[in-house]
């Protein structure tokens, strides 16, 4: 059981600092919440590739209480990067960390 309250955890997910507004659509409806977006660089090497293939692993870190009750793989998440740019992603993986936070791995929607 986490020591922090949900209000304590929300201090880390603050749009005035580094979080961005997000919109999640699932079979149970839609919800808006703040999350920290990250797209870590990855180099995938293979003996069949000359130098490897570059990519990223987009993910959001959010308060676990903000994950919709009927959230599922394949749900749509819109990440807003400002007034002129937003990106649509599909949920690929849930990684709750046991402290009241959840990392959700995303894939760019086509």
C-alpha positions, 0 to 999 in steps of 0.5 A: 500500500502506498504511503502517499495519497492520490493528492500527493501523487498528483503533485508529480503529475502537474501540467504547470511543470512537465505533464501534458493533458491527455484524453483516453477513450475506452469502451467505458467512455472517455476521460481527461487527465494529466500525464508525463510523456516520454519517448525514449530513443531505441537502437535495434541492432540486427546482423541483417541491418547495417547499423541498426534501426532507430525508433522510440518507445512512447509512454505516459506515466500517470496516476493509477486512479486516472486509468479508466476502469475498463481500460484495455489494450487497443484503447485510444489516447490523445497526447496534447503537446500544446495548442497546435500539436496533438498525437494519437496513440494506441495503448500497448501495455500497462505497467502499474508500479505498486506505488499508485503510478502506472506507466502505459506504453503506447504505439503511434496510431496509423 
